[in-house]
Structure formats: structure tokens, C-alpha cells
Amino acid sequence: MARKKRALFMTVGTGTDSKKYSLAHGLMCSIDSKDPDFICFFGSRDSKSTVDALKEVFYDEFEEDFDECYDYEFVENENIDSFKNYFNEFKFKIAELEDEYRILIDYTSGTKTMTMSAAFASMIFRKELFVVVGERSGGVVVKGTEECKSQNLYQVYDELLISTLKDLFNSNRFESGKLLVDVLVDTNRDKDVYSKLFDTYYYFDSVNHEKAFETFDVGEFQKVWPELAKQFQLNIKALNIMNTFNQNSSKGPVEHELKKYYMLASILNNARRRRNENKFDDAVARLYRSLELIAQIRLSKVYGINSSCIDIDILRENNVDEDYLGNLDSSKDIKFGLTADYELLAKLNDSLGEFYLNNREQIRNVLKFRNNSILAHGFESCSKKEYDEFRGIVLEAANLLHEDMGKFIEETMFPILS
């Protein structure tokens, strides 16, 4: 396979007359070692005299005309102290040439701003960076001691990305984080583990517990983040329960007895994460579903009642009074919503039904937050205060549903990367 053509980008300074040829020797060392097909010099109008000196050095050493041997361009920019200007020059030139050329960057010569722009461009756009080193005299590398040395800024670049990745994970921006993982450079920086981590918690946050369980690599996660081992263990335990079925039941596969409690806890944590992102309408929508789910779980677990398909006979078996049953239309499928579920629990003399009766006005009030939301039936936006009031009601009901709800919430809480 033929090598890709090389383009050598070089910052060019001016120097004093006594130093100009020393600078030119340094640049020539880099050109000679990299053997580029195209050279792009970056400098000011005054820097052109250094390129002229370079041509003289080339002729003295090789007895050939530089212009005939090399294809080159001089990018002139007089804003020698403007980082933004020089960085953009590199950015535009990289975009123009990188499809056709393997780009190498030399920052041996030039002002501090020019060389810093070159180094930063190499890091951001992942281009190889070089500098000519050697014995120095008067701040210039002595002729004959020159050596072109590679500078690896990829690790620095990755450190910046890792810091950003942690922020994205902690702010629940899992899709954005996954995209950023793909541009990590250093292959030994646990790139695959970060990718798995973002996949896992993207699925977890999306309430796709099956996929989250499949991608959860607890061993690898604990190896990279040992300080979070406890939370990873709690999370995998919760996901295991939400995906475990009893295959030995005479009725076929039966879900784990705690599955729905953990699902409720997961949704409550999901609501809290949306609240932390100031997405209060999303958060309140999840609280509404949580309050509804609490009643559905109690009706199903304790009374064998499916509120999505009410069976009159099961209601009679639970001694629901006939006046109440008489108001139900048994000629068609009976489906209960949130309020009807809690009213039924009250008829069953259940503690959650009593909670509903004792807090009926407040519950009706918080339900309006959701119903008036732009994400439900209205045109208003929910506030943090409304979310907090709604969450207080839901947590009270959740704790009545199961005494270990606090533990379930803890076990479905996402870790925080530090």
C-alpha cells in the first residue's frame, strides 16, 4: 500500500540577522527528516525572509533549487499575537488538506502565539507534532546538533476529554458522551469501558432495563472506578431483579416478586434526574406515572386486580360493596385511571386508599400540575416548586407501598464520576 502524501505545516519566525540562518537550519532539519510532498509555512510578512534564508541553506547543502524540489505555500497573517487568528489558519488549512494528505505540524520557530496555536491545533485535530531540539546558543539550536523530536499531546487531549466525559455522564447526557468517547485518541485509556458505561446508563435512563443488564460489565466498571464499586454492585443487583424470571413456576415464567417495586424506584430516580436538568415538565410526568404505578402495584400484588382490565368477580371476592359495583358498566372492558385506582383502594380499606382520602385535595392539586403541563393536556410549564410538592406526595405513597422503598431507590441511583 502506497504511503499517503505528507503535508508539513511549519510556523516561521523572523529572528535577528545573526539568528536567521540558524532558524533556517532548524527548519531544514525538519523538512529533511519528514520528506514532505507539500509544505505550508505560517508567518508574517517579515517571516518570508526566514524562508528565503531556508532556500539559501538548502542550496548550500544540496546544490538544488528549493522551489524546484518542493511544492509549498506561505500563509501570511500579520496578527502574530492573536491566538484565534493563527489557530483558525491551521483549522482551515487542515480541513482543506487532510483528505489528501497526512498532516504533520512543526512548531520549532515563530512567536509564542504562533507556536501555541500550532500545538493546540495538533491536539484538537489529532495531528502529529514535532519540534527541532539540540544544543542552544542565544536561544537558537546550534547548527549540527539539530534533532527532530515528536511531541505527543494526545494524552493531554484525552485528559481534557475524560474531564468532559465525566461531566456529561454526571449530567445524564449519555448520547453526547457516547459520541465523545469515539474521539478519544489514546487506545490504552479504557475507551471501550467508557463506551460500555455510557451505553449501559443510556439504556437504564431510558427504562430499557433488559439492554442495560446485557451491557452492564460490572467487573470492568469496578476495575476503572473502584471507588464506585458499591454503587455498581447495587445497580447490577437491581437490574438483575428487574430482568429475572422464575422458570419453575407451573404458570410459566414469573417475574421476580420485587420487580415492580424496583421499576418504581427507577422511575423515581429518573424523575429526579430530569429535575436536576431543570426539565420540570418531564420530571412531573414521571412522578405522575409513579403515583399511578403505586396504586397499580398494590391492587395487583395484594388483591389480584388488574386496573387495566377490571374483573367484577374479583372485586366481589374482595368484598367490594354492591353499590360501588353497580356503578360499573360490566358490558364492556373496564379500565381504571389513577384517581379511580385510589378510590378503589379506599373501598378496599387499604392504607393507600386511606392516604388518598386524607390527602385528596393536595393530590388533586398536584395532579393539575401534570394535567396543565404542555407535555400532557395544557399549555403551562411546571416549576421546581411544583415538582417538589408532587414528589413529596409520591414518596409518602411509595413508602406506604413497601417499607424498603428507600433501599430500592438507593439501589437504582446512578453513580457519580469524580
C-alpha distance (Angstrom), angle and dihedral (degrees) to the residues before:
residue distance angle dihedral
M1 . . .
A2 3.82 . .
R3 3.78 116.1 .
K4 3.76 117.7 -105.7
K5 3.78 114.0 -106.4
R6 3.80 114.1 -95.8
A7 3.78 127.8 -129.9
L8 3.80 116.7 -165.8
F9 3.80 116.5 -155.5
M10 3.82 113.7 -160.0
T11 3.78 131.9 -176.3
V12 3.80 110.1 -142.4
G13 3.80 126.0 -155.1
T14 3.79 129.7 -170.5
G15 3.77 109.6 -129.9
T16 3.76 124.1 179.4
D17 3.77 121.4 -66.3
S18 3.80 89.7 -97.9
K19 3.79 92.3 52.2
K20 3.79 100.3 38.2
Y21 3.79 95.6 88.4
S22 3.80 91.6 45.4
L23 3.81 88.6 54.9
A24 3.78 89.2 47.7
H25 3.83 90.6 52.4
G26 3.81 89.5 53.4
L27 3.79 92.4 50.7
M28 3.80 90.6 46.8
C29 3.80 90.1 53.1
S30 3.78 90.0 56.9
I31 3.80 93.8 45.8
D32 3.78 92.1 48.3
S33 3.82 93.5 49.8
K34 3.81 95.6 45.4
D35 3.83 98.0 41.1
P36 3.84 93.7 -154.0
D37 3.79 126.2 -162.2
F38 3.78 90.3 -148.8
I39 3.82 132.7 21.0
C40 3.79 125.4 -157.4
F41 3.80 114.5 -166.2
F42 3.83 117.9 -160.3
G43 3.79 117.8 -159.7
S44 3.77 150.1 101.5
R45 3.78 127.7 -77.0
D46 3.81 88.8 -92.3
S47 3.81 90.2 54.6
K48 3.79 90.6 68.1
S49 3.80 89.0 77.8
T50 3.83 88.1 62.6
V51 3.81 89.7 53.3
D52 3.82 88.2 50.1
A53 3.83 88.4 52.8
L54 3.81 88.3 49.0
K55 3.79 89.9 55.9
E56 3.81 90.4 51.7
V57 3.81 91.0 49.8
F58 3.78 89.9 49.8
Y59 3.78 92.6 51.4
D60 3.82 92.5 46.5
E61 3.81 91.3 52.3
F62 3.81 101.7 37.4
E63 3.82 104.4 17.3
E64 3.77 89.7 -131.0
D65 3.78 134.2 116.1
F66 3.83 111.4 -102.6
D67 3.80 92.2 -149.2
E68 3.79 91.1 56.5
C69 3.81 94.3 47.1
Y70 3.81 101.1 44.5
D71 3.75 136.2 45.2
Y72 3.79 106.5 -143.8
E73 3.79 146.4 159.0
F74 3.78 132.0 -154.7
V75 3.84 115.2 -142.0
E76 3.77 104.9 -157.3
N77 3.80 120.8 -156.4
E78 3.78 123.8 162.3
N79 3.84 94.2 -164.5
I80 3.79 91.5 91.3
D81 3.82 93.0 161.2
S82 3.81 96.8 47.1
F83 3.79 111.0 99.8
K84 3.82 91.3 -172.1
N85 3.81 93.0 53.9
Y86 3.77 95.7 49.7
F87 3.78 94.4 40.5
N88 3.81 89.6 53.4
E89 3.81 90.3 49.9
F90 3.81 88.6 56.8
K91 3.78 91.8 43.0
F92 3.81 94.4 52.8
K93 3.79 93.8 43.8
I94 3.81 92.5 49.1
A95 3.80 90.2 50.8
E96 3.81 89.8 49.8
L97 3.80 97.5 49.2
E98 3.80 110.7 24.4
D99 3.81 96.3 89.4
E100 3.78 90.9 58.7
Y101 3.81 102.2 29.0
R102 3.76 141.2 47.0
I103 3.79 99.7 -128.0
L104 3.80 122.5 -139.4
I105 3.81 122.1 -176.0
D106 3.80 125.8 -151.0
Y107 3.82 117.8 -168.7
T108 3.81 99.1 176.7
S109 3.79 96.3 120.5
G110 3.80 136.4 33.4
T111 3.79 139.9 64.2
K112 3.79 119.8 -45.7
T113 3.80 89.6 -104.0
M114 3.79 92.5 51.3
T115 3.81 94.6 48.2
M116 3.81 92.0 44.4
S117 3.80 90.0 52.0
A118 3.81 90.1 51.0
A119 3.80 93.0 49.3
F120 3.80 92.8 46.4
A121 3.80 91.6 48.7
S122 3.81 90.1 51.8
M123 3.79 90.0 52.9
I124 3.81 97.8 44.7
F125 3.80 95.8 42.9
R126 3.81 94.6 34.6
K127 3.79 98.3 -121.3
E128 3.79 125.6 154.9
L129 3.80 112.6 -96.8
F130 3.82 127.1 -153.3
V131 3.78 138.9 179.1
V132 3.80 131.3 -172.9
V133 3.81 111.3 -122.9
G134 3.80 134.3 178.2
E135 3.76 142.3 116.0
R136 3.78 111.2 -25.9
S137 3.76 133.3 -143.3
G138 3.78 120.2 179.7
G139 3.80 90.4 -8.6
V140 3.83 93.9 -55.9
V141 3.81 128.3 104.5
V142 3.80 110.2 -106.9
K143 3.80 115.6 -114.9
G144 3.80 111.8 -102.4
T145 3.82 94.8 25.6
E146 3.81 95.8 74.4
E147 3.80 120.0 131.3
C148 3.81 125.6 175.2
K149 3.80 107.6 -134.7
S150 3.80 129.0 -168.7
Q151 3.81 117.8 -126.7
N152 3.83 115.4 -154.6
L153 3.79 109.9 -152.7
Y154 3.80 93.3 160.2
Q155 3.78 92.3 97.4
V156 3.80 90.1 53.4
Y157 3.79 89.0 48.4
D158 3.78 91.1 50.5
E159 3.79 91.3 49.5
L160 3.79 88.9 56.9
L161 3.79 91.2 47.7
I162 3.81 92.9 47.1
S163 3.79 89.8 54.3
T164 3.81 90.0 50.4
L165 3.81 91.2 45.9
K166 3.79 90.9 55.5
D167 3.79 90.7 51.3
L168 3.81 90.8 49.4
F169 3.80 92.2 49.2
N170 3.80 93.3 47.8
S171 3.81 90.7 49.5
N172 3.84 90.8 49.2
R173 3.80 95.0 -115.4
F174 3.77 92.9 140.7
E175 3.80 98.5 155.8
S176 3.81 92.2 51.6
G177 3.79 89.9 46.8
K178 3.79 92.1 52.1
L179 3.81 90.3 54.2
L180 3.80 91.1 49.6
V181 3.81 92.2 50.1
D182 3.80 88.1 63.0
V183 3.82 91.9 64.9
L184 3.80 95.7 52.9
V185 3.78 106.3 123.8
D186 3.78 109.8 -164.7
T187 3.81 105.7 76.4
N188 3.81 94.6 -155.8
R189 3.83 93.2 60.5
D190 3.83 96.0 94.7
K191 3.79 91.6 -97.5
D192 3.81 93.1 159.7
V193 3.81 92.0 49.6
Y194 3.79 92.2 52.5
S195 3.79 88.4 49.6
K196 3.81 91.4 52.5
L197 3.79 91.6 45.8
F198 3.80 93.3 54.6
D199 3.82 91.8 43.9
T200 3.80 92.3 50.0
Y201 3.77 97.0 49.7
Y202 3.81 92.5 40.3
Y203 3.80 87.7 60.2
F204 3.80 92.1 41.4
D205 3.81 90.9 51.5
S206 3.82 90.1 46.7
V207 3.83 89.5 55.2
N208 3.80 90.0 -115.3
H209 3.79 92.9 134.9
E210 3.79 94.4 167.4
K211 3.81 94.0 59.4
A212 3.81 91.3 40.8
F213 3.81 89.4 55.3
E214 3.82 92.0 47.5
T215 3.82 93.9 52.6
F216 3.83 97.5 38.8
D217 3.82 105.4 113.8
V218 3.79 98.5 -175.2
G219 3.81 94.3 175.5
E220 3.80 94.1 54.5
F221 3.80 93.1 41.8
Q222 3.80 91.7 53.0
K223 3.80 91.4 47.1
V224 3.81 92.7 56.3
W225 3.82 96.5 35.6
P226 3.83 106.0 28.4
E227 3.81 91.2 162.7
L228 3.84 88.1 65.0
A229 3.80 95.8 48.0
K230 3.81 93.2 112.4
Q231 3.82 94.2 53.5
F232 3.82 92.0 45.3
Q233 3.81 89.0 52.7
L234 3.81 91.1 49.9
N235 3.80 91.3 48.3
I236 3.80 95.0 49.7
K237 3.81 89.7 47.0
A238 3.81 90.1 53.8
L239 3.80 93.1 46.2
N240 3.79 90.5 47.8
I241 3.81 90.7 54.7
M242 3.81 91.8 47.4
N243 3.82 90.0 52.6
T244 3.83 101.4 37.7
F245 3.78 122.4 106.3
N246 3.80 128.9 -175.0
Q247 3.79 103.2 -123.2
N248 3.83 94.5 -174.7
S249 3.79 96.8 66.8
S250 3.79 117.5 118.3
K251 3.81 86.9 -132.4
G252 3.80 92.4 58.1
P253 3.83 125.6 -109.2
V254 3.81 109.6 0.2
E255 3.79 122.6 -167.9
H256 3.79 121.5 -116.9
E257 3.80 110.3 -82.6
L258 3.82 91.1 -121.5
K259 3.82 97.1 44.9
K260 3.80 98.3 103.6
Y261 3.81 92.8 45.4
Y262 3.80 89.7 55.2
M263 3.80 90.6 45.8
L264 3.79 89.0 53.7
A265 3.80 90.6 49.4
S266 3.80 90.2 49.4
I267 3.81 91.8 52.9
L268 3.82 90.7 48.4
N269 3.80 89.6 53.9
N270 3.79 88.8 45.7
A271 3.82 89.0 55.4
R272 3.81 90.7 49.6
R273 3.81 91.0 52.1
R274 3.80 90.8 51.8
R275 3.79 88.6 49.0
N276 3.82 90.4 52.7
E277 3.80 88.0 53.8
N278 3.83 89.2 52.4
K279 3.81 89.6 -114.9
F280 3.78 92.6 136.1
D281 3.82 96.8 163.1
D282 3.82 90.1 54.8
A283 3.79 90.5 45.3
V284 3.80 94.1 50.7
A285 3.82 91.0 47.6
R286 3.81 88.4 57.5
L287 3.80 91.7 47.3
Y288 3.80 89.3 52.9
R289 3.79 90.0 52.7
S290 3.82 89.5 47.0
L291 3.82 92.9 53.3
E292 3.79 89.8 47.7
L293 3.81 91.9 47.5
I294 3.82 92.0 51.5
A295 3.80 91.1 61.1
Q296 3.82 92.7 42.6
I297 3.81 91.9 52.3
R298 3.81 93.3 49.4
L299 3.81 93.2 47.5
S300 3.79 91.5 48.7
K301 3.81 99.7 40.7
V302 3.80 99.6 42.4
Y303 3.80 104.9 26.0
G304 3.81 105.0 23.2
I305 3.81 89.9 -122.5
N306 3.80 121.5 147.0
S307 3.81 105.3 -157.9
S308 3.82 90.5 -161.3
C309 3.80 89.2 62.9
I310 3.80 112.7 21.1
D311 3.82 116.1 -154.9
I312 3.82 110.8 -154.0
D313 3.79 91.4 -156.0
I314 3.82 91.7 57.1
L315 3.81 89.1 50.5
R316 3.82 89.4 53.4
E317 3.80 90.4 49.1
N318 3.81 86.6 56.3
N319 3.82 90.4 52.6
V320 3.78 96.8 -113.3
D321 3.84 107.1 171.4
E322 3.78 118.8 -101.7
D323 3.81 94.7 -124.4
Y324 3.79 88.8 62.8
L325 3.81 92.2 45.3
G326 3.77 90.3 48.9
N327 3.77 90.8 63.9
L328 3.81 91.5 57.6
D329 3.79 119.1 91.8
S330 3.78 102.8 -130.9
S331 3.80 92.4 -179.5
K332 3.80 91.2 83.6
D333 3.78 139.9 29.3
I334 3.79 109.7 -66.9
K335 3.79 116.7 -143.0
F336 3.77 123.2 -179.5
G337 3.78 126.5 -152.1
L338 3.79 127.9 -154.1
T339 3.81 98.9 -75.3
A340 3.80 93.9 43.7
D341 3.82 89.9 50.8
Y342 3.80 92.1 56.1
E343 3.81 92.1 43.8
L344 3.80 88.3 53.5
L345 3.81 90.2 49.8
A346 3.80 87.5 53.1
K347 3.83 89.5 53.1
L348 3.81 87.3 51.6
N349 3.82 90.1 53.4
D350 3.79 89.3 -121.9
S351 3.82 120.8 161.9
L352 3.82 90.2 -120.7
G353 3.80 89.2 53.1
E354 3.79 89.3 51.4
F355 3.81 89.5 48.6
Y356 3.79 88.5 53.2
L357 3.81 93.5 50.4
N358 3.82 92.3 47.2
N359 3.82 92.4 49.4
R360 3.78 100.4 30.3
E361 3.79 97.2 125.4
Q362 3.80 94.2 48.0
I363 3.81 91.4 45.5
R364 3.80 91.0 50.8
N365 3.78 88.4 49.6
V366 3.82 95.5 51.9
L367 3.80 90.6 44.9
K368 3.80 86.9 60.1
F369 3.81 88.4 60.3
R370 3.77 89.3 62.9
N371 3.83 97.3 37.1
N372 3.80 92.4 51.2
S373 3.81 92.1 46.1
I374 3.79 119.5 112.8
L375 3.83 86.6 -123.5
A376 3.81 91.8 58.7
H377 3.82 124.8 27.3
G378 3.79 105.4 -40.9
F379 3.77 144.5 56.4
E380 3.81 102.6 -115.9
S381 3.79 132.4 101.6
C382 3.78 123.0 -126.7
S383 3.80 120.8 -122.9
K384 3.79 134.1 -142.8
K385 3.83 89.1 -108.8
E386 3.81 91.1 54.7
Y387 3.79 91.2 47.2
D388 3.81 91.7 51.0
E389 3.81 92.5 49.8
F390 3.80 92.1 47.6
R391 3.82 92.3 47.4
G392 3.80 91.1 51.9
I393 3.83 90.9 57.2
V394 3.81 92.7 45.1
L395 3.81 94.1 49.8
E396 3.80 91.4 50.9
A397 3.79 90.2 52.6
A398 3.83 92.2 44.0
N399 3.79 91.7 53.9
L400 3.81 89.5 50.8
L401 3.80 88.9 51.2
H402 3.81 93.6 56.7
E403 3.78 130.9 0.1
D404 3.83 91.5 -140.7
M405 3.81 95.8 54.0
G406 3.82 90.9 114.2
K407 3.82 88.9 57.7
F408 3.81 92.0 48.2
I409 3.81 90.3 51.4
E410 3.80 91.0 50.2
E411 3.80 92.0 50.0
T412 3.82 93.2 52.1
M413 3.81 94.3 45.8
F414 3.81 114.9 114.6
P415 3.82 120.2 -118.7
I416 3.82 121.5 -111.9
L417 3.80 117.1 -129.3
S418 3.79 114.0 -137.5
